[in-house]
């Protein structure tokens, strides 16, 4: 059942596209983990418990944490952002942050706002920024928003605003809330904001060059615990998270995985989420009911309720653009179902 699935990433290893990978898939209750290649082009063999920088797969985890904190009564989806972040006054709500309709973020076009983000050091990048969350918000307040909350869609930055908001709302670091509400209860011992064991961290590559070595950006706790990116994890940990979400075991994901965008917002999102797809709360969603997302460092996770599958694939080759993804892999998973 699984061999046809593994052939897809195996071909990427043979071609030299990526040094290696770890995949973890559940099909109708049967789970398999598969490993191939190396942790670096000149490194040791890949292992089932190899750590990867999961990049934007952090986003659905951040959304789940937010919904759990709503259940706990810490905040509401309709709370104004300025309640917790007075540096960012206006009509934006927590819901706007999760749906990426707050007015903060980036698209595919170069705009004055995007250039201002670059100049101020708050533009999204492949590695964790060297600034605190409070400093991030202070700088972001200087960036002109191209539209009012609810009037458009822009990628990424809203989740980092949310991370600072959650830290202030709870009075504790985001990592502590994640450990208490998600990683501990679900049994995800290897997921954190840095690699506790650097020898298990795969080398990350971009355009064939080393982007981040094991003793690099993720070797120590970061100054800013982001929710747009930033976590390190394993394929098994992530399969545990996404299967729990798929089964409704830990969080009610009905609202999270519902299309939250208007037609106009969806058109703005299309260059990033793909034609025919949309955005829920912190995750991509499709017209066929699948949901999940890709990480720019070469990671992907998709839940397909109709076929009863959950699929995670972690590689260390950075994607070259928003639509450079893993369609063949996920099609193979659906075919095996």
C-alpha positions in Angstrom: 0.0 0.0 0.0 2.8 2.4 0.9 5.5 1.5 -1.7 4.0 3.7 -4.5 4.0 6.6 -2.0 7.7 6.2 -1.1 8.7 6.1 -4.8 7.9 9.8 -5.2 10.4 11.2 -2.6 12.8 8.4 -3.4 13.1 9.8 -6.9 13.9 13.2 -5.5 16.8 11.7 -3.5 18.1 9.8 -6.5 18.1 13.0 -8.7 20.0 14.9 -6.1 17.1 17.3 -5.5 17.3 16.7 -1.7 19.8 14.8 0.4 17.1 12.8 2.1 13.7 12.7 3.7 11.4 11.2 6.4 7.8 10.5 5.6 5.0 9.5 7.9 1.6 8.5 6.6 -1.6 7.1 8.0 -4.1 5.5 5.7 -7.4 4.4 7.2 -5.8 3.7 10.5 -2.6 2.1 9.3 0.6 4.1 9.8 4.0 3.8 8.2 7.2 5.8 8.5 9.8 5.7 5.8 13.4 7.1 5.6 15.8 7.5 2.7 19.0 9.4 2.0 21.2 11.4 4.3 21.0 14.2 6.8 23.3 16.2 4.6 24.8 15.6 1.1 28.0 14.6 2.9 26.4 13.5 6.1 25.3 10.5 8.0 22.2 8.4 7.0 18.8 9.9 7.6 17.1 8.5 10.7 13.3 8.1 11.6 13.9 10.6 14.5 15.8 13.2 12.5 14.9 16.8 13.3 13.8 19.2 10.6 13.1 22.9 10.6 9.4 22.7 9.8 8.9 26.4 8.8 5.3 27.2 8.0 4.0 23.9 9.3 4.3 25.9 12.5 1.2 27.9 11.4 -1.5 25.2 11.9 0.1 24.3 15.3 -0.2 28.0 16.2 -3.9 28.0 15.1 -4.6 25.0 17.2 -3.0 26.6 20.2 -5.2 29.7 19.7 -8.4 27.7 19.6 -7.4 25.8 22.8 -6.8 29.2 24.5 -10.2 30.3 23.3 -11.7 27.2 24.9 -9.8 28.1 28.1 -11.4 31.5 28.2 -8.0 33.3 27.8 -9.2 35.3 24.7 -11.9 35.4 22.0 -11.5 35.2 18.2 -13.3 38.5 18.1 -11.0 40.3 20.6 -9.4 43.4 19.1 -5.6 43.0 18.6 -5.1 46.3 20.3 -6.4 44.9 23.6 -3.1 43.0 23.9 -1.0 45.0 21.5 -1.6 48.7 22.0 1.3 49.4 19.6 -1.0 48.1 16.8 -4.3 50.1 17.1 -7.2 49.6 14.8 -10.1 47.2 13.9 -8.0 44.1 13.5 -9.1 41.1 15.6 -7.6 37.7 16.5 -9.8 36.2 13.8 -8.3 38.6 11.2 -4.8 37.4 12.3 -5.7 33.7 11.8 -7.4 34.3 8.4 -4.5 36.6 7.2 -6.9 39.4 6.5 -5.5 41.8 9.1 -3.6 44.0 6.6 -0.2 42.8 7.9 1.8 40.5 5.6 3.3 40.0 2.2 2.1 39.0 -1.3 3.9 38.3 -4.5 4.1 41.9 -5.5 6.7 44.5 -4.4 4.8 47.2 -2.6 5.9 50.2 -0.4 4.7 48.2 2.6 6.8 45.2 1.7 9.9 47.4 1.1 9.3 49.0 4.5 9.2 45.5 6.1 12.6 44.8 4.5 14.0 48.1 5.7 12.8 47.5 9.2 13.9 43.9 9.4 10.4 42.3 9.8 10.0 40.8 6.3 9.5 37.0 6.4 12.6 35.0 5.8 13.8 31.4 5.9 15.4 31.6 9.4 14.4 32.9 12.8 14.8 36.7 13.1 17.3 38.1 15.6 14.9 40.3 17.5 12.4 39.9 20.3 8.6 39.7 19.8 8.1 43.1 21.4 10.7 44.6 19.1 9.0 42.9 16.1 5.7 44.5 17.0 7.3 47.9 17.6 8.9 47.9 14.2 5.8 46.5 12.4 3.8 49.4 13.8 5.8 51.6 11.5 4.8 49.7 8.3 1.8 51.2 6.4 -1.0 48.7 6.0 -2.2 48.5 2.4 -5.8 47.8 3.4 -8.1 47.9 6.4 -8.7 44.6 8.3 -11.1 42.3 6.3 -10.5 44.1 3.0 -7.8 41.8 1.6 -5.4 39.0 2.2 -1.6 38.9 2.9 0.6 36.0 3.9 2.6 35.1 7.0 3.1 38.2 9.2 -0.3 37.9 11.0 0.9 34.7 12.7 3.9 36.4 14.2 1.7 39.2 15.5 -0.5 36.5 17.0 2.5 34.9 18.7 3.3 38.1 20.6 -0.4 38.6 21.4 -0.7 35.0 22.9 2.4 35.5 25.0 0.9 38.7 26.4 -2.6 37.3 26.8 -1.3 34.2 28.8 1.5 36.0 30.6 3.9 33.2 29.5 6.2 32.3 26.6 4.5 30.7 23.6 6.8 27.7 24.0 5.4 27.1 27.5 1.8 27.3 26.2 2.6 24.9 23.4 4.2 22.4 25.7 1.3 22.5 28.2 -1.6 22.5 25.7 -0.3 20.6 22.7 3.2 18.9 22.8 2.8 17.4 26.3 -0.8 16.1 25.9 -0.2 14.7 22.4 3.2 13.1 23.1 5.4 15.3 20.9 8.7 15.2 22.8 10.9 16.4 19.9 9.0 19.5 18.9 10.5 22.8 20.1 11.9 26.1 19.0 15.5 24.7 18.8 17.2 21.4 18.4 17.9 20.0 21.9 20.2 17.4 20.2 22.1 19.1 17.3 23.4 15.7 16.2 19.8 14.8 15.1 19.2 18.1 13.1 19.4 17.8 9.3 21.4 20.3 7.4 19.1 22.8 5.5 19.8 23.7 1.9 18.6 26.5 -0.5 19.4 26.5 -4.2 22.0 23.8 -3.6 23.9 25.8 -0.9 23.8 25.2 2.8 21.2 27.5 4.3 21.6 26.4 7.9 24.0 23.8 9.5 23.1 21.8 12.6 25.1 24.3 14.8 23.4 27.3 13.2 20.2 29.3 13.7 18.3 26.5 15.5 21.1 25.4 17.9 19.8 27.6 20.7 16.5 29.1 21.9 15.5 32.0 19.7 14.8 35.6 21.0 11.4 35.5 19.2 9.2 32.4 19.4 7.2 32.8 16.2 4.1 31.1 15.1 4.5 31.8 11.4 7.6 29.6 11.4 10.3 28.6 13.8 9.6 25.1 15.2 11.8 22.0 14.9 10.1 18.6 14.8 10.1 15.1 13.6 7.9 13.3 11.1 6.4 11.2 13.9 5.6 14.1 16.1 3.9 15.9 13.3 1.9 12.9 12.3 0.8 12.7 15.9 -0.4 16.3 15.8 -2.2 16.1 12.4 -3.8 12.8 13.2 -5.1 14.2 16.5 -6.5 17.2 14.6 -8.0 14.9 11.9 -9.7 12.8 14.6 -11.0 15.7 16.6 -9.1 14.3 19.5 -7.7 17.5 21.0 -9.2 20.5 19.1 -12.5 21.0 17.3 -11.0 21.8 13.9 -14.4 22.4 12.1 -13.9 26.2 12.1 -10.1 26.0 11.6 -10.5 23.9 8.4 -13.4 25.8 6.9 -12.9 28.3 4.0 -12.8 31.7 5.8 -12.3 33.9 2.7 -14.5 36.0 0.5 -14.2 35.8 -3.3 -12.0 38.9 -3.4 -9.8 37.7 -0.6 -9.4 34.3 -2.2 -8.3 36.0 -5.4 -5.6 37.8 -3.6 -4.5 34.6 -1.9 -4.5 32.5 -5.1 -0.8 33.1 -6.1 0.2 31.7 -2.7 -2.4 29.1 -1.9 -3.0 28.0 -5.5 -6.0 28.4 -7.8 -9.1 26.7 -6.4 -7.7 26.6 -2.8 -8.3 29.0 0.1 -7.4 29.7 3.7 -9.0 28.7 7.0 -7.7 29.6 10.4 -3.9 29.3 10.1 -4.0 26.6 7.4 -4.6 26.1 3.8 -7.9 24.4 2.7 -9.1 23.0 -0.6 -12.5 22.7 -2.3 -12.3 18.9 -1.9 -12.0 19.2 1.9 -8.3 18.5 2.3 -6.4 20.9 4.6 -2.8 21.4 5.6 0.2 23.4 4.4 3.8 23.4 3.2 6.9 24.8 4.8 9.4 26.8 2.8 12.3 24.7 4.1 10.9 21.7 2.2 8.1 20.3 4.5 4.5 19.4 4.0 1.5 18.0 5.8 -2.0 17.3 4.5 -5.2 15.8 6.0 -7.7 14.3 3.6 -10.9 13.5 5.5 -12.6 12.0 2.4 -9.9 9.4 1.9 -9.1 9.1 5.6 -5.4 9.9 5.2 -2.9 12.0 7.0 0.5 12.6 5.3 3.7 14.2 6.4 6.9 14.6 4.4 10.0 16.3 5.7 12.9 17.2 3.4 15.7 19.7 3.8 15.6 21.4 0.3 14.0 24.8 0.5 11.1 25.5 -1.9 11.8 27.9 -4.8 8.3 29.5 -4.6 4.9 29.2 -3.1 3.7 26.7 -5.7 6.8 24.6 -5.7 5.3 21.8 -3.6 4.4 18.2 -3.1 1.4 17.5 -5.3 2.8 14.2 -6.6 3.4 12.9 -3.1 -0.1 13.8 -1.9 -1.6 12.3 -5.1 0.2 9.1 -4.4 -1.2 9.0 -0.8 -4.7 9.5 -2.2 -4.1 6.8 -4.8 -3.0 4.4 -2.1 -6.2 5.0 -0.2 
